[in-house]
Amino acid sequence: MANHSATKKDVRQASKRREKNKYYGKTTRNAIRDLKAASGDDAAKKLPVVLSMIDKLASKGIIHKNKAANLKSKLTKKRVAAK
């Protein structure tokens, strides 16, 4: 690492961003896991919340927009088939 104040600041900022992105990603993955395990009305209530979380990840650039679309499609298909 270069010994410049701007480089040190960039390292600090990148570290903060990485931790935040990891937190949001993990929280969403846990919500997806819980949604897959849920059934009936409980799953129907959780689906819009999880889809919103996925959209937020894509809009912030944490996951790619196509990955978000694939996740949403699979979750929605599974919920529709379960009804």
PyMOL Python script that loads the backbone (N, CA, C, O; Angstrom):
from pymol import cmd

cmd.read_pdbstr("""\
ATOM      1  N   MET A   1       0.840  -1.177   0.000  1.00  0.00           N
ATOM      2  CA  MET A   1       0.000   0.000   0.000  1.00  0.00           C
ATOM      3  C   MET A   1       0.887   1.243   0.000  1.00  0.00           C
ATOM      4  O   MET A   1       1.874   1.328   0.731  1.00  0.00           O
ATOM      5  N   ALA A   2       0.516   2.174  -0.818  1.00  0.00           N
ATOM      6  CA  ALA A   2       1.264   3.429  -0.869  1.00  0.00           C
ATOM      7  C   ALA A   2       1.049   4.209   0.422  1.00  0.00           C
ATOM      8  O   ALA A   2       0.030   4.061   1.097  1.00  0.00           O
ATOM      9  N   ASN A   3       2.015   5.028   0.743  1.00  0.00           N
ATOM     10  CA  ASN A   3       1.966   5.759   1.997  1.00  0.00           C
ATOM     11  C   ASN A   3       1.393   7.167   1.779  1.00  0.00           C
ATOM     12  O   ASN A   3       2.003   8.165   2.163  1.00  0.00           O
ATOM     13  N   HIS A   4       0.225   7.222   1.163  1.00  0.00           N
ATOM     14  CA  HIS A   4      -0.436   8.500   0.904  1.00  0.00           C
ATOM     15  C   HIS A   4      -1.728   8.539   1.706  1.00  0.00           C
ATOM     16  O   HIS A   4      -2.370   7.512   1.924  1.00  0.00           O
ATOM     17  N   SER A   5      -2.094   9.714   2.134  1.00  0.00           N
ATOM     18  CA  SER A   5      -3.305   9.832   2.952  1.00  0.00           C
ATOM     19  C   SER A   5      -4.547   9.438   2.159  1.00  0.00           C
ATOM     20  O   SER A   5      -5.471   8.850   2.721  1.00  0.00           O
ATOM     21  N   ALA A   6      -4.586   9.749   0.867  1.00  0.00           N
ATOM     22  CA  ALA A   6      -5.746   9.398   0.049  1.00  0.00           C
ATOM     23  C   ALA A   6      -5.878   7.885  -0.087  1.00  0.00           C
ATOM     24  O   ALA A   6      -6.989   7.354  -0.092  1.00  0.00           O
ATOM     25  N   THR A   7      -4.751   7.193  -0.197  1.00  0.00           N
ATOM     26  CA  THR A   7      -4.776   5.737  -0.311  1.00  0.00           C
ATOM     27  C   THR A   7      -5.236   5.107   0.997  1.00  0.00           C
ATOM     28  O   THR A   7      -5.998   4.140   0.995  1.00  0.00           O
ATOM     29  N   LYS A   8      -4.775   5.651   2.098  1.00  0.00           N
ATOM     30  CA  LYS A   8      -5.201   5.133   3.401  1.00  0.00           C
ATOM     31  C   LYS A   8      -6.705   5.330   3.589  1.00  0.00           C
ATOM     32  O   LYS A   8      -7.399   4.448   4.095  1.00  0.00           O
ATOM     33  N   LYS A   9      -7.190   6.483   3.179  1.00  0.00           N
ATOM     34  CA  LYS A   9      -8.625   6.766   3.280  1.00  0.00           C
ATOM     35  C   LYS A   9      -9.411   5.800   2.397  1.00  0.00           C
ATOM     36  O   LYS A   9     -10.456   5.296   2.808  1.00  0.00           O
ATOM     37  N   ASP A  10      -8.913   5.540   1.185  1.00  0.00           N
ATOM     38  CA  ASP A  10      -9.591   4.623   0.268  1.00  0.00           C
ATOM     39  C   ASP A  10      -9.680   3.222   0.871  1.00  0.00           C
ATOM     40  O   ASP A  10     -10.696   2.543   0.725  1.00  0.00           O
ATOM     41  N   VAL A  11      -8.623   2.795   1.545  1.00  0.00           N
ATOM     42  CA  VAL A  11      -8.630   1.478   2.198  1.00  0.00           C
ATOM     43  C   VAL A  11      -9.682   1.446   3.302  1.00  0.00           C
ATOM     44  O   VAL A  11     -10.407   0.463   3.446  1.00  0.00           O
ATOM     45  N   ARG A  12      -9.762   2.518   4.078  1.00  0.00           N
ATOM     46  CA  ARG A  12     -10.777   2.583   5.141  1.00  0.00           C
ATOM     47  C   ARG A  12     -12.188   2.532   4.559  1.00  0.00           C
ATOM     48  O   ARG A  12     -13.050   1.807   5.056  1.00  0.00           O
ATOM     49  N   GLN A  13     -12.410   3.307   3.504  1.00  0.00           N
ATOM     50  CA  GLN A  13     -13.745   3.343   2.895  1.00  0.00           C
ATOM     51  C   GLN A  13     -14.117   1.990   2.299  1.00  0.00           C
ATOM     52  O   GLN A  13     -15.249   1.529   2.448  1.00  0.00           O
ATOM     53  N   ALA A  14     -13.157   1.357   1.623  1.00  0.00           N
ATOM     54  CA  ALA A  14     -13.424   0.057   1.012  1.00  0.00           C
ATOM     55  C   ALA A  14     -13.764  -0.977   2.069  1.00  0.00           C
ATOM     56  O   ALA A  14     -14.628  -1.829   1.862  1.00  0.00           O
ATOM     57  N   SER A  15     -13.083  -0.899   3.203  1.00  0.00           N
ATOM     58  CA  SER A  15     -13.346  -1.830   4.292  1.00  0.00           C
ATOM     59  C   SER A  15     -14.763  -1.657   4.835  1.00  0.00           C
ATOM     60  O   SER A  15     -15.467  -2.636   5.080  1.00  0.00           O
ATOM     61  N   LYS A  16     -15.170  -0.406   5.018  1.00  0.00           N
ATOM     62  CA  LYS A  16     -16.532  -0.130   5.506  1.00  0.00           C
ATOM     63  C   LYS A  16     -17.570  -0.640   4.513  1.00  0.00           C
ATOM     64  O   LYS A  16     -18.555  -1.273   4.896  1.00  0.00           O
ATOM     65  N   ARG A  17     -17.338  -0.356   3.232  1.00  0.00           N
ATOM     66  CA  ARG A  17     -18.283  -0.793   2.200  1.00  0.00           C
ATOM     67  C   ARG A  17     -18.381  -2.309   2.152  1.00  0.00           C
ATOM     68  O   ARG A  17     -19.473  -2.865   2.035  1.00  0.00           O
ATOM     69  N   ARG A  18     -17.238  -2.974   2.242  1.00  0.00           N
ATOM     70  CA  ARG A  18     -17.214  -4.431   2.183  1.00  0.00           C
ATOM     71  C   ARG A  18     -18.018  -5.032   3.330  1.00  0.00           C
ATOM     72  O   ARG A  18     -18.801  -5.960   3.124  1.00  0.00           O
ATOM     73  N   GLU A  19     -17.826  -4.507   4.537  1.00  0.00           N
ATOM     74  CA  GLU A  19     -18.567  -5.007   5.702  1.00  0.00           C
ATOM     75  C   GLU A  19     -20.072  -4.786   5.542  1.00  0.00           C
ATOM     76  O   GLU A  19     -20.875  -5.668   5.844  1.00  0.00           O
ATOM     77  N   LYS A  20     -20.438  -3.602   5.065  1.00  0.00           N
ATOM     78  CA  LYS A  20     -21.852  -3.287   4.882  1.00  0.00           C
ATOM     79  C   LYS A  20     -22.475  -4.193   3.822  1.00  0.00           C
ATOM     80  O   LYS A  20     -23.570  -4.721   4.018  1.00  0.00           O
ATOM     81  N   ASN A  21     -21.779  -4.371   2.702  1.00  0.00           N
ATOM     82  CA  ASN A  21     -22.290  -5.218   1.627  1.00  0.00           C
ATOM     83  C   ASN A  21     -22.419  -6.663   2.084  1.00  0.00           C
ATOM     84  O   ASN A  21     -23.374  -7.354   1.729  1.00  0.00           O
ATOM     85  N   LYS A  22     -21.440  -7.119   2.884  1.00  0.00           N
ATOM     86  CA  LYS A  22     -21.493  -8.479   3.402  1.00  0.00           C
ATOM     87  C   LYS A  22     -22.711  -8.658   4.302  1.00  0.00           C
ATOM     88  O   LYS A  22     -23.391  -9.682   4.239  1.00  0.00           O
ATOM     89  N   TYR A  23     -22.981  -7.665   5.134  1.00  0.00           N
ATOM     90  CA  TYR A  23     -24.120  -7.725   6.048  1.00  0.00           C
ATOM     91  C   TYR A  23     -25.432  -7.811   5.277  1.00  0.00           C
ATOM     92  O   TYR A  23     -26.259  -8.680   5.552  1.00  0.00           O
ATOM     93  N   TYR A  24     -25.627  -6.907   4.308  1.00  0.00           N
ATOM     94  CA  TYR A  24     -26.869  -6.906   3.537  1.00  0.00           C
ATOM     95  C   TYR A  24     -27.027  -8.192   2.730  1.00  0.00           C
ATOM     96  O   TYR A  24     -28.128  -8.735   2.635  1.00  0.00           O
ATOM     97  N   GLY A  25     -25.950  -8.670   2.159  1.00  0.00           N
ATOM     98  CA  GLY A  25     -26.001  -9.913   1.381  1.00  0.00           C
ATOM     99  C   GLY A  25     -26.374 -11.101   2.238  1.00  0.00           C
ATOM    100  O   GLY A  25     -27.214 -11.914   1.853  1.00  0.00           O
ATOM    101  N   LYS A  26     -25.749 -11.203   3.404  1.00  0.00           N
ATOM    102  CA  LYS A  26     -26.011 -12.320   4.301  1.00  0.00           C
ATOM    103  C   LYS A  26     -27.438 -12.257   4.847  1.00  0.00           C
ATOM    104  O   LYS A  26     -28.111 -13.283   4.949  1.00  0.00           O
ATOM    105  N   THR A  27     -27.897 -11.059   5.196  1.00  0.00           N
ATOM    106  CA  THR A  27     -29.257 -10.894   5.704  1.00  0.00           C
ATOM    107  C   THR A  27     -30.276 -11.339   4.658  1.00  0.00           C
ATOM    108  O   THR A  27     -31.260 -12.003   4.987  1.00  0.00           O
ATOM    109  N   THR A  28     -30.039 -10.974   3.405  1.00  0.00           N
ATOM    110  CA  THR A  28     -30.954 -11.357   2.334  1.00  0.00           C
ATOM    111  C   THR A  28     -30.905 -12.860   2.093  1.00  0.00           C
ATOM    112  O   THR A  28     -31.945 -13.486   1.888  1.00  0.00           O
ATOM    113  N   ARG A  29     -29.711 -13.446   2.116  1.00  0.00           N
ATOM    114  CA  ARG A  29     -29.603 -14.899   1.933  1.00  0.00           C
ATOM    115  C   ARG A  29     -30.361 -15.637   3.032  1.00  0.00           C
ATOM    116  O   ARG A  29     -31.030 -16.636   2.765  1.00  0.00           O
ATOM    117  N   ASN A  30     -30.258 -15.148   4.265  1.00  0.00           N
ATOM    118  CA  ASN A  30     -31.000 -15.766   5.366  1.00  0.00           C
ATOM    119  C   ASN A  30     -32.505 -15.631   5.159  1.00  0.00           C
ATOM    120  O   ASN A  30     -33.258 -16.562   5.443  1.00  0.00           O
ATOM    121  N   ALA A  31     -32.944 -14.479   4.665  1.00  0.00           N
ATOM    122  CA  ALA A  31     -34.377 -14.271   4.409  1.00  0.00           C
ATOM    123  C   ALA A  31     -34.864 -15.215   3.310  1.00  0.00           C
ATOM    124  O   ALA A  31     -35.971 -15.746   3.392  1.00  0.00           O
ATOM    125  N   ILE A  32     -34.040 -15.424   2.287  1.00  0.00           N
ATOM    126  CA  ILE A  32     -34.397 -16.351   1.204  1.00  0.00           C
ATOM    127  C   ILE A  32     -34.505 -17.767   1.753  1.00  0.00           C
ATOM    128  O   ILE A  32     -35.433 -18.502   1.416  1.00  0.00           O
ATOM    129  N   ARG A  33     -33.558 -18.144   2.597  1.00  0.00           N
ATOM    130  CA  ARG A  33     -33.586 -19.479   3.215  1.00  0.00           C
ATOM    131  C   ARG A  33     -34.860 -19.663   4.035  1.00  0.00           C
ATOM    132  O   ARG A  33     -35.506 -20.708   3.955  1.00  0.00           O
ATOM    133  N   ASP A  34     -35.221 -18.654   4.823  1.00  0.00           N
ATOM    134  CA  ASP A  34     -36.425 -18.739   5.643  1.00  0.00           C
ATOM    135  C   ASP A  34     -37.681 -18.803   4.778  1.00  0.00           C
ATOM    136  O   ASP A  34     -38.636 -19.505   5.112  1.00  0.00           O
ATOM    137  N   LEU A  35     -37.677 -18.072   3.670  1.00  0.00           N
ATOM    138  CA  LEU A  35     -38.822 -18.091   2.765  1.00  0.00           C
ATOM    139  C   LEU A  35     -38.994 -19.476   2.150  1.00  0.00           C
ATOM    140  O   LEU A  35     -40.115 -19.974   2.043  1.00  0.00           O
ATOM    141  N   LYS A  36     -37.892 -20.094   1.748  1.00  0.00           N
ATOM    142  CA  LYS A  36     -37.967 -21.438   1.158  1.00  0.00           C
ATOM    143  C   LYS A  36     -38.494 -22.456   2.165  1.00  0.00           C
ATOM    144  O   LYS A  36     -39.192 -23.399   1.792  1.00  0.00           O
ATOM    145  N   ALA A  37     -38.162 -22.265   3.430  1.00  0.00           N
ATOM    146  CA  ALA A  37     -38.608 -23.192   4.467  1.00  0.00           C
ATOM    147  C   ALA A  37     -40.051 -22.933   4.884  1.00  0.00           C
ATOM    148  O   ALA A  37     -40.707 -23.823   5.425  1.00  0.00           O
ATOM    149  N   ALA A  38     -40.548 -21.735   4.640  1.00  0.00           N
ATOM    150  CA  ALA A  38     -41.903 -21.367   5.059  1.00  0.00           C
ATOM    151  C   ALA A  38     -42.933 -22.006   4.136  1.00  0.00           C
ATOM    152  O   ALA A  38     -42.620 -22.454   3.033  1.00  0.00           O
ATOM    153  N   SER A  39     -44.178 -22.035   4.625  1.00  0.00           N
ATOM    154  CA  SER A  39     -45.254 -22.587   3.803  1.00  0.00           C
ATOM    155  C   SER A  39     -46.552 -21.831   4.069  1.00  0.00           C
ATOM    156  O   SER A  39     -46.730 -21.208   5.116  1.00  0.00           O
ATOM    157  N   GLY A  40     -47.443 -21.903   3.101  1.00  0.00           N
ATOM    158  CA  GLY A  40     -48.766 -21.316   3.262  1.00  0.00           C
ATOM    159  C   GLY A  40     -48.790 -19.806   3.320  1.00  0.00           C
ATOM    160  O   GLY A  40     -48.080 -19.130   2.576  1.00  0.00           O
ATOM    161  N   ASP A  41     -49.620 -19.281   4.219  1.00  0.00           N
ATOM    162  CA  ASP A  41     -49.805 -17.831   4.343  1.00  0.00           C
ATOM    163  C   ASP A  41     -48.531 -17.134   4.798  1.00  0.00           C
ATOM    164  O   ASP A  41     -48.264 -15.995   4.414  1.00  0.00           O
ATOM    165  N   ASP A  42     -47.749 -17.823   5.616  1.00  0.00           N
ATOM    166  CA  ASP A  42     -46.500 -17.240   6.104  1.00  0.00           C
ATOM    167  C   ASP A  42     -45.572 -16.919   4.934  1.00  0.00           C
ATOM    168  O   ASP A  42     -44.954 -15.855   4.895  1.00  0.00           O
ATOM    169  N   ALA A  43     -45.480 -17.840   3.992  1.00  0.00           N
ATOM    170  CA  ALA A  43     -44.624 -17.625   2.814  1.00  0.00           C
ATOM    171  C   ALA A  43     -45.181 -16.503   1.946  1.00  0.00           C
ATOM    172  O   ALA A  43     -44.424 -15.709   1.389  1.00  0.00           O
ATOM    173  N   ALA A  44     -46.494 -16.439   1.833  1.00  0.00           N
ATOM    174  CA  ALA A  44     -47.116 -15.401   1.016  1.00  0.00           C
ATOM    175  C   ALA A  44     -46.852 -14.010   1.589  1.00  0.00           C
ATOM    176  O   ALA A  44     -46.728 -13.040   0.841  1.00  0.00           O
ATOM    177  N   LYS A  45     -46.767 -13.914   2.913  1.00  0.00           N
ATOM    178  CA  LYS A  45     -46.484 -12.628   3.546  1.00  0.00           C
ATOM    179  C   LYS A  45     -45.006 -12.251   3.402  1.00  0.00           C
ATOM    180  O   LYS A  45     -44.671 -11.074   3.265  1.00  0.00           O
ATOM    181  N   LYS A  46     -44.133 -13.252   3.432  1.00  0.00           N
ATOM    182  CA  LYS A  46     -42.696 -12.988   3.375  1.00  0.00           C
ATOM    183  C   LYS A  46     -42.202 -12.685   1.962  1.00  0.00           C
ATOM    184  O   LYS A  46     -41.208 -11.978   1.794  1.00  0.00           O
ATOM    185  N   LEU A  47     -42.882 -13.208   0.953  1.00  0.00           N
ATOM    186  CA  LEU A  47     -42.402 -13.076  -0.425  1.00  0.00           C
ATOM    187  C   LEU A  47     -42.171 -11.628  -0.851  1.00  0.00           C
ATOM    188  O   LEU A  47     -41.086 -11.334  -1.351  1.00  0.00           O
ATOM    189  N   PRO A  48     -43.123 -10.703  -0.685  1.00  0.00           N
ATOM    190  CA  PRO A  48     -42.869  -9.316  -1.109  1.00  0.00           C
ATOM    191  C   PRO A  48     -41.700  -8.666  -0.376  1.00  0.00           C
ATOM    192  O   PRO A  48     -40.969  -7.863  -0.955  1.00  0.00           O
ATOM    193  N   VAL A  49     -41.528  -9.010   0.883  1.00  0.00           N
ATOM    194  CA  VAL A  49     -40.424  -8.445   1.667  1.00  0.00           C
ATOM    195  C   VAL A  49     -39.089  -8.919   1.103  1.00  0.00           C
ATOM    196  O   VAL A  49     -38.164  -8.124   0.934  1.00  0.00           O
ATOM    197  N   VAL A  50     -38.990 -10.209   0.813  1.00  0.00           N
ATOM    198  CA  VAL A  50     -37.744 -10.771   0.290  1.00  0.00           C
ATOM    199  C   VAL A  50     -37.461 -10.227  -1.107  1.00  0.00           C
ATOM    200  O   VAL A  50     -36.316  -9.904  -1.425  1.00  0.00           O
ATOM    201  N   LEU A  51     -38.490 -10.124  -1.939  1.00  0.00           N
ATOM    202  CA  LEU A  51     -38.295  -9.579  -3.281  1.00  0.00           C
ATOM    203  C   LEU A  51     -37.798  -8.140  -3.209  1.00  0.00           C
ATOM    204  O   LEU A  51     -36.963  -7.729  -4.013  1.00  0.00           O
ATOM    205  N   SER A  52     -38.300  -7.389  -2.265  1.00  0.00           N
ATOM    206  CA  SER A  52     -37.851  -6.015  -2.074  1.00  0.00           C
ATOM    207  C   SER A  52     -36.381  -5.977  -1.653  1.00  0.00           C
ATOM    208  O   SER A  52     -35.620  -5.135  -2.129  1.00  0.00           O
ATOM    209  N   MET A  53     -35.990  -6.873  -0.772  1.00  0.00           N
ATOM    210  CA  MET A  53     -34.596  -6.945  -0.336  1.00  0.00           C
ATOM    211  C   MET A  53     -33.672  -7.252  -1.516  1.00  0.00           C
ATOM    212  O   MET A  53     -32.595  -6.667  -1.639  1.00  0.00           O
ATOM    213  N   ILE A  54     -34.098  -8.163  -2.372  1.00  0.00           N
ATOM    214  CA  ILE A  54     -33.303  -8.528  -3.550  1.00  0.00           C
ATOM    215  C   ILE A  54     -33.175  -7.335  -4.486  1.00  0.00           C
ATOM    216  O   ILE A  54     -32.095  -7.071  -5.015  1.00  0.00           O
ATOM    217  N   ASP A  55     -34.275  -6.613  -4.692  1.00  0.00           N
ATOM    218  CA  ASP A  55     -34.239  -5.419  -5.546  1.00  0.00           C
ATOM    219  C   ASP A  55     -33.260  -4.378  -5.000  1.00  0.00           C
ATOM    220  O   ASP A  55     -32.522  -3.755  -5.764  1.00  0.00           O
ATOM    221  N   LYS A  56     -33.256  -4.192  -3.691  1.00  0.00           N
ATOM    222  CA  LYS A  56     -32.363  -3.213  -3.078  1.00  0.00           C
ATOM    223  C   LYS A  56     -30.901  -3.602  -3.274  1.00  0.00           C
ATOM    224  O   LYS A  56     -30.056  -2.744  -3.528  1.00  0.00           O
ATOM    225  N   LEU A  57     -30.603  -4.892  -3.157  1.00  0.00           N
ATOM    226  CA  LEU A  57     -29.229  -5.343  -3.387  1.00  0.00           C
ATOM    227  C   LEU A  57     -28.796  -5.050  -4.816  1.00  0.00           C
ATOM    228  O   LEU A  57     -27.671  -4.614  -5.060  1.00  0.00           O
ATOM    229  N   ALA A  58     -29.698  -5.294  -5.754  1.00  0.00           N
ATOM    230  CA  ALA A  58     -29.365  -5.060  -7.159  1.00  0.00           C
ATOM    231  C   ALA A  58     -29.191  -3.570  -7.437  1.00  0.00           C
ATOM    232  O   ALA A  58     -28.293  -3.176  -8.181  1.00  0.00           O
ATOM    233  N   SER A  59     -30.038  -2.749  -6.847  1.00  0.00           N
ATOM    234  CA  SER A  59     -29.948  -1.311  -7.113  1.00  0.00           C
ATOM    235  C   SER A  59     -28.686  -0.708  -6.511  1.00  0.00           C
ATOM    236  O   SER A  59     -28.148   0.265  -7.041  1.00  0.00           O
ATOM    237  N   LYS A  60     -28.207  -1.281  -5.403  1.00  0.00           N
ATOM    238  CA  LYS A  60     -26.984  -0.787  -4.782  1.00  0.00           C
ATOM    239  C   LYS A  60     -25.734  -1.386  -5.417  1.00  0.00           C
ATOM    240  O   LYS A  60     -24.619  -0.975  -5.097  1.00  0.00           O
ATOM    241  N   GLY A  61     -25.910  -2.349  -6.310  1.00  0.00           N
ATOM    242  CA  GLY A  61     -24.768  -2.942  -6.995  1.00  0.00           C
ATOM    243  C   GLY A  61     -24.101  -4.049  -6.210  1.00  0.00           C
ATOM    244  O   GLY A  61     -22.988  -4.453  -6.548  1.00  0.00           O
ATOM    245  N   ILE A  62     -24.747  -4.550  -5.175  1.00  0.00           N
ATOM    246  CA  ILE A  62     -24.167  -5.627  -4.378  1.00  0.00           C
ATOM    247  C   ILE A  62     -24.267  -6.944  -5.143  1.00  0.00           C
ATOM    248  O   ILE A  62     -23.348  -7.762  -5.107  1.00  0.00           O
ATOM    249  N   ILE A  63     -25.387  -7.143  -5.833  1.00  0.00           N
ATOM    250  CA  ILE A  63     -25.515  -8.278  -6.750  1.00  0.00           C
ATOM    251  C   ILE A  63     -25.901  -7.734  -8.125  1.00  0.00           C
ATOM    252  O   ILE A  63     -26.398  -6.614  -8.245  1.00  0.00           O
ATOM    253  N   HIS A  64     -25.670  -8.527  -9.140  1.00  0.00           N
ATOM    254  CA  HIS A  64     -25.978  -8.109 -10.510  1.00  0.00           C
ATOM    255  C   HIS A  64     -27.485  -8.126 -10.718  1.00  0.00           C
ATOM    256  O   HIS A  64     -28.194  -8.914 -10.091  1.00  0.00           O
ATOM    257  N   LYS A  65     -27.973  -7.259 -11.595  1.00  0.00           N
ATOM    258  CA  LYS A  65     -29.422  -7.168 -11.824  1.00  0.00           C
ATOM    259  C   LYS A  65     -29.984  -8.460 -12.409  1.00  0.00           C
ATOM    260  O   LYS A  65     -31.130  -8.812 -12.128  1.00  0.00           O
ATOM    261  N   ASN A  66     -29.200  -9.172 -13.217  1.00  0.00           N
ATOM    262  CA  ASN A  66     -29.679 -10.440 -13.774  1.00  0.00           C
ATOM    263  C   ASN A  66     -29.779 -11.515 -12.693  1.00  0.00           C
ATOM    264  O   ASN A  66     -30.699 -12.332 -12.710  1.00  0.00           O
ATOM    265  N   LYS A  67     -28.842 -11.513 -11.764  1.00  0.00           N
ATOM    266  CA  LYS A  67     -28.908 -12.459 -10.646  1.00  0.00           C
ATOM    267  C   LYS A  67     -30.150 -12.183  -9.813  1.00  0.00           C
ATOM    268  O   LYS A  67     -30.828 -13.110  -9.369  1.00  0.00           O
ATOM    269  N   ALA A  68     -30.443 -10.914  -9.603  1.00  0.00           N
ATOM    270  CA  ALA A  68     -31.641 -10.537  -8.851  1.00  0.00           C
ATOM    271  C   ALA A  68     -32.893 -11.036  -9.569  1.00  0.00           C
ATOM    272  O   ALA A  68     -33.808 -11.569  -8.941  1.00  0.00           O
ATOM    273  N   ALA A  69     -32.924 -10.857 -10.883  1.00  0.00           N
ATOM    274  CA  ALA A  69     -34.081 -11.304 -11.663  1.00  0.00           C
ATOM    275  C   ALA A  69     -34.234 -12.818 -11.579  1.00  0.00           C
ATOM    276  O   ALA A  69     -35.349 -13.323 -11.449  1.00  0.00           O
ATOM    277  N   ASN A  70     -33.124 -13.544 -11.652  1.00  0.00           N
ATOM    278  CA  ASN A  70     -33.181 -15.006 -11.564  1.00  0.00           C
ATOM    279  C   ASN A  70     -33.670 -15.455 -10.194  1.00  0.00           C
ATOM    280  O   ASN A  70     -34.502 -16.357 -10.096  1.00  0.00           O
ATOM    281  N   LEU A  71     -33.159 -14.831  -9.137  1.00  0.00           N
ATOM    282  CA  LEU A  71     -33.599 -15.182  -7.784  1.00  0.00           C
ATOM    283  C   LEU A  71     -35.095 -14.938  -7.612  1.00  0.00           C
ATOM    284  O   LEU A  71     -35.821 -15.789  -7.099  1.00  0.00           O
ATOM    285  N   LYS A  72     -35.540 -13.763  -8.048  1.00  0.00           N
ATOM    286  CA  LYS A  72     -36.950 -13.411  -7.910  1.00  0.00           C
ATOM    287  C   LYS A  72     -37.835 -14.370  -8.692  1.00  0.00           C
ATOM    288  O   LYS A  72     -38.897 -14.777  -8.220  1.00  0.00           O
ATOM    289  N   SER A  73     -37.392 -14.725  -9.890  1.00  0.00           N
ATOM    290  CA  SER A  73     -38.164 -15.635 -10.727  1.00  0.00           C
ATOM    291  C   SER A  73     -38.303 -17.005 -10.071  1.00  0.00           C
ATOM    292  O   SER A  73     -39.393 -17.575 -10.031  1.00  0.00           O
ATOM    293  N   LYS A  74     -37.193 -17.525  -9.560  1.00  0.00           N
ATOM    294  CA  LYS A  74     -37.219 -18.847  -8.931  1.00  0.00           C
ATOM    295  C   LYS A  74     -38.097 -18.854  -7.683  1.00  0.00           C
ATOM    296  O   LYS A  74     -38.871 -19.786  -7.466  1.00  0.00           O
ATOM    297  N   LEU A  75     -37.973 -17.804  -6.859  1.00  0.00           N
ATOM    298  CA  LEU A  75     -38.768 -17.745  -5.633  1.00  0.00           C
ATOM    299  C   LEU A  75     -40.257 -17.623  -5.947  1.00  0.00           C
ATOM    300  O   LEU A  75     -41.088 -18.276  -5.316  1.00  0.00           O
ATOM    301  N   THR A  76     -40.585 -16.789  -6.919  1.00  0.00           N
ATOM    302  CA  THR A  76     -41.985 -16.585  -7.283  1.00  0.00           C
ATOM    303  C   THR A  76     -42.569 -17.867  -7.862  1.00  0.00           C
ATOM    304  O   THR A  76     -43.695 -18.242  -7.536  1.00  0.00           O
ATOM    305  N   LYS A  77     -41.804 -18.541  -8.722  1.00  0.00           N
ATOM    306  CA  LYS A  77     -42.259 -19.785  -9.319  1.00  0.00           C
ATOM    307  C   LYS A  77     -42.527 -20.839  -8.265  1.00  0.00           C
ATOM    308  O   LYS A  77     -43.519 -21.565  -8.328  1.00  0.00           O
ATOM    309  N   LYS A  78     -41.624 -20.914  -7.292  1.00  0.00           N
ATOM    310  CA  LYS A  78     -41.780 -21.901  -6.222  1.00  0.00           C
ATOM    311  C   LYS A  78     -43.014 -21.598  -5.380  1.00  0.00           C
ATOM    312  O   LYS A  78     -43.736 -22.518  -4.996  1.00  0.00           O
ATOM    313  N   ARG A  79     -43.267 -20.327  -5.088  1.00  0.00           N
ATOM    314  CA  ARG A  79     -44.426 -19.935  -4.283  1.00  0.00           C
ATOM    315  C   ARG A  79     -45.730 -20.200  -5.047  1.00  0.00           C
ATOM    316  O   ARG A  79     -46.713 -20.643  -4.453  1.00  0.00           O
ATOM    317  N   VAL A  80     -45.743 -19.931  -6.354  1.00  0.00           N
ATOM    318  CA  VAL A  80     -46.945 -20.155  -7.153  1.00  0.00           C
ATOM    319  C   VAL A  80     -47.233 -21.635  -7.251  1.00  0.00           C
ATOM    320  O   VAL A  80     -48.391 -22.045  -7.174  1.00  0.00           O
ATOM    321  N   ALA A  81     -46.201 -22.447  -7.419  1.00  0.00           N
ATOM    322  CA  ALA A  81     -46.365 -23.908  -7.517  1.00  0.00           C
ATOM    323  C   ALA A  81     -46.854 -24.497  -6.190  1.00  0.00           C
ATOM    324  O   ALA A  81     -47.569 -25.499  -6.182  1.00  0.00           O
ATOM    325  N   ALA A  82     -46.471 -23.878  -5.075  1.00  0.00           N
ATOM    326  CA  ALA A  82     -46.857 -24.390  -3.758  1.00  0.00           C
ATOM    327  C   ALA A  82     -48.329 -24.157  -3.459  1.00  0.00           C
ATOM    328  O   ALA A  82     -48.902 -24.854  -2.622  1.00  0.00           O
ATOM    329  N   LYS A  83     -48.963 -23.178  -4.136  1.00  0.00           N
ATOM    330  CA  LYS A  83     -50.367 -22.864  -3.852  1.00  0.00           C
ATOM    331  C   LYS A  83     -51.296 -23.901  -4.336  1.00  0.00           C
ATOM    332  O   LYS A  83     -52.508 -23.770  -4.167  1.00  0.00           O
TER     333      LYS A  83
END
""", "prot")
cmd.dss("prot")
cmd.show_as("cartoon", "prot")
cmd.util.cbc("prot")
cmd.orient("prot")
